[in-house]
Amino acid sequence: MIPWLERDTPFPPVDDALTEEDGAAGLLAAGADLSPSRLLDAYRKGIFPWFSEDQPILWWSTDPRMVLYTEEFTISHSLKKILKKVHKSMQSQGPWQVRFDTAFPDVMRACAGKRKQGEGTWISEDIIAGYSALHQQGYAHSTELWLNNQLVAGAYGLCLGRMFFGESMFTHVTDGSKVALAYLVHFLKYHRVALIDCQQETSHLASLGGRSLPRSDFIEHIQRAITEPDITDWQPRALFDGSD
C-alpha cells in the first residue's frame, strides 16, 4: 500500500517507494495537488508526478534513475549535420531558429499530443496548468525549434539551481527533438549543469548517452546542485554547430 496525501501531508521518504517485486517500481504516494509549492518540494526530493487522466495524482521516485550527464551527450554524425544547418540558419536569420521560453504552453500541448490517437497522455490540463505556473515563476523552461516561424519541435522541464529535470519532448520534423535537446545540453554545460534527470529508462535516451544511476547517488547530486544559484539568463547560445 502507498500513502494518500492530503494537501498539507508531507511526502514519505523515497526509500518507501514500491519495488519491482511490488509491481509498480518507484511508486511512492498518491493524492495532494499540483501547486507550485508541492511540485518544487517533490523535485527537490527526487520525486515526480506521472499519472493518466483517469487516475489520482501519482508520485514516483524510481530506482535506479535514468539520467544524462551533459558531458556524455552523444551527437551522431547525422545529428551533427542537422545542427550545422540550424547553426548557419541562426547566423543568417534564416528559416531555422532555436528559442527558449517563447512558447512554453505550446510546447507542453505539443508534447501532450504526440501520442497516437486513442492512446491518451499523462500531460493533462492540470499538469499543463501546474507547470505553466512554475514557468511564470521562472522554474520551468522550454527549448523550441522553429521553422519559418512555426514551432516544429521542443522539450520542457524544470531547472533548480544547477539541476535540470527533463519532462518531455516532441517533434514534427525528423530529429527535431534531438536538435532541441542538443541546444539545451549545450546551454546547460555552459552554465555548469552536470546532470539532466530523465526519470525513466528508454532506449532512445540511452542512444543519446543516458544511463542509470542509483537513486541514492541521484538524490545526493540533487541536494548539492539545488544549492547553487538559479540560472537567470535563458537565451540559447547561437554559435553551436555540434562540434563541442
C-alpha positions as CSV (number, residue, x, y, z in Angstrom):
1,M,0.0,0.0,0.0
2,I,1.1,3.6,-0.6
3,P,0.0,6.6,1.5
4,W,-2.7,9.0,0.4
5,L,-1.5,12.6,0.6
6,E,-3.8,15.4,1.7
7,R,-3.0,19.0,0.6
8,D,-0.8,19.5,3.7
9,T,0.6,16.0,4.0
10,P,4.4,15.8,3.5
11,F,6.0,13.2,1.2
12,P,7.1,10.0,2.7
13,P,10.8,9.1,2.5
14,V,11.7,8.0,-1.1
15,D,13.1,4.7,0.3
16,D,9.4,3.8,1.0
17,A,8.7,3.6,-2.8
18,L,7.4,0.4,-4.1
19,T,9.9,-2.0,-5.8
20,E,9.7,-4.1,-8.9
21,E,8.5,-7.0,-6.8
22,D,5.5,-4.9,-5.7
23,G,4.5,-4.5,-9.4
24,A,4.9,-0.7,-9.5
25,A,8.6,0.1,-9.2
26,G,9.1,3.6,-7.9
27,L,5.5,4.4,-6.9
28,L,5.7,6.4,-3.7
29,A,2.3,8.1,-2.9
30,A,-1.0,9.3,-4.3
31,G,-3.1,12.4,-3.9
32,A,-2.2,16.0,-2.9
33,D,-2.2,18.6,-5.6
34,L,-0.1,20.1,-8.4
35,S,0.5,23.5,-6.8
36,P,3.9,25.1,-7.5
37,S,5.0,24.6,-3.9
38,R,4.1,20.9,-4.0
39,L,5.9,20.4,-7.3
40,L,9.0,22.2,-6.2
41,D,9.1,20.2,-3.0
42,A,8.8,17.0,-5.0
43,Y,11.6,17.7,-7.4
44,R,13.9,18.8,-4.6
45,K,13.4,15.4,-3.1
46,G,13.8,13.4,-6.3
47,I,10.1,12.8,-6.8
48,F,7.9,13.5,-9.9
49,P,4.2,13.1,-10.8
50,W,3.1,10.7,-13.5
51,F,-0.4,9.5,-14.0
52,S,-3.2,9.2,-16.5
53,E,-6.3,11.4,-16.6
54,D,-8.5,8.7,-15.1
55,Q,-6.1,8.2,-12.1
56,P,-5.4,10.3,-9.0
57,I,-2.1,12.2,-8.9
58,L,0.6,9.5,-8.5
59,W,4.1,10.4,-7.2
60,W,7.2,8.4,-8.2
61,S,10.8,8.1,-7.2
62,T,12.4,5.4,-9.4
63,D,15.5,3.4,-8.5
64,P,17.7,3.4,-10.5
65,R,17.1,6.8,-12.1
66,M,17.7,7.5,-15.8
67,V,20.0,10.5,-16.2
68,L,22.0,12.2,-18.8
69,Y,25.3,13.7,-17.9
70,T,25.8,16.8,-20.1
71,E,29.4,15.8,-20.8
72,E,28.2,12.4,-22.1
73,F,25.6,13.6,-24.5
74,T,26.1,11.7,-27.8
75,I,25.9,13.6,-31.1
76,S,25.7,11.3,-34.1
77,H,27.1,12.1,-37.5
78,S,23.6,12.7,-38.9
79,L,22.6,15.0,-35.9
80,K,25.8,17.0,-36.3
81,K,24.9,17.7,-40.0
82,I,21.5,19.0,-38.9
83,L,23.0,21.1,-36.2
84,K,25.4,22.7,-38.7
85,K,22.4,23.6,-40.9
86,V,20.5,25.1,-38.0
87,H,23.6,26.9,-36.9
88,K,24.1,28.6,-40.3
89,S,20.4,29.5,-40.4
90,M,20.6,31.2,-37.0
91,Q,23.7,33.1,-38.0
92,S,21.8,34.5,-41.1
93,Q,18.4,34.8,-39.6
94,G,17.2,32.0,-41.8
95,P,14.2,29.7,-41.6
96,W,15.5,27.6,-38.7
97,Q,15.7,29.1,-35.3
98,V,16.2,27.8,-31.7
99,R,14.5,29.8,-28.9
100,F,14.0,29.3,-25.2
101,D,10.8,30.1,-23.3
102,T,8.9,31.9,-26.0
103,A,6.0,29.3,-26.3
104,F,6.1,27.2,-23.1
105,P,2.4,26.2,-23.0
106,D,2.5,25.4,-26.8
107,V,5.5,23.0,-26.2
108,M,3.6,21.3,-23.4
109,R,0.5,20.9,-25.5
110,A,2.5,19.5,-28.4
111,C,4.1,17.0,-26.0
112,A,0.7,16.0,-24.9
113,G,-0.5,15.5,-28.4
114,K,2.5,13.4,-29.6
115,R,0.8,10.1,-28.7
116,K,-1.2,8.2,-31.3
117,Q,-4.9,8.9,-31.3
118,G,-6.7,6.9,-28.6
119,E,-3.6,6.2,-26.5
120,G,-4.1,9.1,-24.2
121,T,-1.4,11.1,-22.4
122,W,-0.3,11.9,-18.9
123,I,0.1,15.6,-19.7
124,S,-3.4,16.6,-18.7
125,E,-4.8,20.1,-18.4
126,D,-4.0,20.0,-14.7
127,I,-0.4,19.1,-15.5
128,I,-0.2,21.9,-18.0
129,A,-1.6,24.4,-15.5
130,G,0.8,23.3,-12.8
131,Y,3.9,23.5,-14.9
132,S,2.8,26.7,-16.6
133,A,2.6,28.3,-13.1
134,L,6.2,27.2,-12.5
135,H,7.2,28.7,-15.8
136,Q,5.7,32.0,-14.8
137,Q,7.8,31.8,-11.6
138,G,11.0,31.2,-13.6
139,Y,11.4,27.5,-12.7
140,A,10.1,25.7,-15.8
141,H,11.6,26.2,-19.2
142,S,11.1,25.2,-22.9
143,T,13.6,24.7,-25.7
144,E,12.0,25.3,-29.1
145,L,12.9,24.6,-32.7
146,W,11.2,26.8,-35.2
147,L,10.9,26.5,-39.0
148,N,9.6,29.5,-40.9
149,N,8.2,30.8,-37.6
150,Q,6.3,27.6,-36.9
151,L,7.0,25.6,-33.8
152,V,8.2,22.1,-35.1
153,A,10.0,20.6,-32.1
154,G,10.7,21.2,-28.4
155,A,11.3,20.0,-24.9
156,Y,10.5,21.3,-21.5
157,G,11.5,20.7,-17.9
158,L,12.4,22.4,-14.6
159,C,15.7,24.0,-13.5
160,L,16.5,24.4,-9.8
161,G,19.9,25.8,-9.1
162,R,22.3,23.8,-11.3
163,M,20.0,20.8,-11.7
164,F,17.7,20.2,-14.8
165,F,14.7,17.9,-14.6
166,G,13.6,16.9,-18.1
167,E,10.0,16.2,-18.6
168,S,9.0,15.5,-22.3
169,M,9.9,16.2,-25.9
170,F,8.1,16.3,-29.2
171,T,8.9,16.8,-32.9
172,H,7.1,17.2,-36.1
173,V,10.3,17.0,-38.2
174,T,13.0,14.4,-38.4
175,D,15.4,14.6,-35.4
176,G,13.8,17.9,-34.4
177,S,13.6,16.9,-30.7
178,K,17.3,15.9,-30.8
179,V,18.2,19.3,-32.1
180,A,16.2,20.9,-29.2
181,L,17.8,18.6,-26.7
182,A,21.3,19.3,-28.2
183,Y,20.9,23.1,-27.7
184,L,19.6,22.5,-24.2
185,V,22.5,20.4,-23.3
186,H,24.9,22.9,-24.8
187,F,23.3,25.7,-22.8
188,L,23.3,23.7,-19.6
189,K,27.0,22.7,-20.0
190,Y,27.8,26.4,-20.4
191,H,26.1,27.1,-17.1
192,R,27.8,24.2,-15.3
193,V,24.8,21.9,-15.1
194,A,26.3,18.4,-15.0
195,L,23.2,16.3,-14.9
196,I,19.7,16.1,-16.5
197,D,17.1,14.0,-14.9
198,C,15.4,11.7,-17.5
199,Q,13.2,9.9,-14.9
200,Q,12.6,6.6,-16.7
201,E,14.9,4.4,-18.8
202,T,14.3,4.3,-22.6
203,S,16.4,3.0,-25.5
204,H,16.0,6.4,-27.2
205,L,17.7,8.2,-24.2
206,A,20.3,5.5,-23.9
207,S,21.3,6.1,-27.6
208,L,21.9,9.8,-26.7
209,G,24.2,8.9,-23.8
210,G,21.7,8.4,-21.0
211,R,22.4,5.9,-18.3
212,S,21.0,4.6,-15.0
213,L,22.1,6.0,-11.6
214,P,21.3,4.6,-8.2
215,R,18.6,6.7,-6.5
216,S,20.8,7.4,-3.5
217,D,23.5,8.9,-5.8
218,F,20.9,10.8,-7.8
219,I,19.4,12.4,-4.7
220,E,22.8,13.2,-3.3
221,H,23.6,15.1,-6.5
222,I,20.3,17.0,-6.4
223,Q,21.0,18.1,-2.8
224,R,24.2,19.7,-3.9
225,A,23.1,21.1,-7.2
226,I,19.9,22.9,-6.0
227,T,22.0,24.9,-3.5
228,E,23.7,26.7,-6.5
229,P,22.3,30.0,-7.8
230,D,19.5,29.7,-10.3
231,I,20.2,30.4,-14.0
232,T,18.6,33.7,-14.9
233,D,19.6,34.3,-18.5
234,W,17.7,31.8,-20.5
235,Q,19.0,32.5,-24.0
236,P,20.4,29.8,-26.3
237,R,24.0,30.2,-27.4
238,A,23.5,30.6,-31.2
239,L,27.1,29.7,-32.1
240,F,26.6,25.9,-31.7
241,D,27.2,23.6,-34.6
242,G,27.5,20.3,-32.7
243,S,31.3,20.4,-32.7
244,D,31.8,20.7,-28.9
